[in-house]
Amino acid sequence: MEEKVIRLEKEVVVDQEALGRLLMLVPARHRKDARLIRFLAFRLKIDGFEKSSAFVSRKLMEAERCTFRGLLYDFLKDNEESNACKDQPPS
């Protein structure tokens, strides 16, 4: 059985303008990460723009607060990364 992978970031099912606005919240060095773009497209499809932008904004503030320097995709997708960050005392 052949599996079909739907690339949401390139499909009409996701508003490309909204995806572009969501990507503008992301630091420039992460905007070309295909995994991050797919993740954001998925969030946008499921949650809509308002909830997705609130999620990204909240996670960016968490990442900055704990001085996370890895890939943003890893921080967004892994609760382990962000939970470890929450456990750190503020600097």
VOGU-3710 file (C-alpha; in Angstrom, 3 decimals, decimal comma):
1> meekvirlek> 0,000/0,000/0,000  1,438/3,312/-1,070  1,361/6,079/1,527  0,575/9,606/0,466  2,217/12,463/2,330  0,403/15,764/2,019  2,713/18,751/2,222  0,457/21,265/3,967  2,889/24,126/3,504  2,465/23,876/-0,287
11> evvvdqealg> -1,231/22,947/-0,467  -4,229/25,194/-0,886  -5,674/23,815/2,377  -3,463/26,246/4,305  -3,785/29,986/3,782  -0,354/30,922/2,417  -0,715/34,536/3,545  -1,505/33,441/7,115  1,431/31,006/7,038  3,686/33,846/5,889
21> rllmlvparh> 2,458/36,073/8,745  3,058/33,237/11,199  6,596/32,791/9,869  7,259/36,507/10,404  6,982/35,847/14,157  9,852/33,367/13,894  13,479/34,587/14,024  14,945/34,950/10,527  17,510/32,178/10,965  14,705/29,608/11,457
31> rkdarlirfl> 12,375/30,667/8,610  13,885/28,293/6,031  13,564/25,187/8,252  11,209/22,894/6,291  10,249/20,933/9,408  9,303/24,131/11,213  7,270/25,344/8,235  5,388/22,021/8,094  4,784/22,140/11,847  3,425/25,682/11,645
41> afrlkidgfe> 1,276/24,792/8,631  -0,192/21,899/10,598  -0,901/24,106/13,616  -2,449/26,705/11,323  -4,682/24,111/9,671  -5,839/22,650/12,989  -5,993/25,725/15,265  -6,332/28,729/12,960  -4,184/31,838/12,856  -5,066/33,406/16,216
51> kssafvsrkl> -4,341/30,331/18,339  -1,258/29,433/16,290  0,252/32,905/16,585  -0,460/32,948/20,341  1,214/29,528/20,665  4,304/30,619/18,713  4,575/33,900/20,620  4,287/32,146/23,989  6,881/29,530/23,031  9,289/32,180/21,709
61> meaerctfrg> 9,072/34,030/25,019  9,715/30,778/26,913  12,697/29,976/24,692  14,167/33,440/25,193  13,571/33,374/28,944  15,584/30,165/29,318  18,164/31,202/26,681  17,363/28,242/24,422  19,818/28,252/21,501  18,857/25,111/19,582
71> llydflkdne> 16,491/24,683/16,665  13,147/26,358/17,215  11,403/23,350/15,661  12,814/21,111/18,395  11,649/23,494/21,092  8,130/23,758/19,668  7,582/20,064/19,030  9,170/18,638/22,183  7,540/19,188/25,519  10,740/17,799/27,028
81> esnackdqpp> 12,717/20,780/25,714  10,225/23,382/26,900  9,522/21,598/30,208  13,241/21,469/30,962  13,317/25,167/30,207  10,415/25,868/32,597  12,257/24,057/35,380  15,211/26,437/35,156  15,189/29,396/37,532  14,939/32,806/35,805
91> s> 18,321/34,341/35,110
//
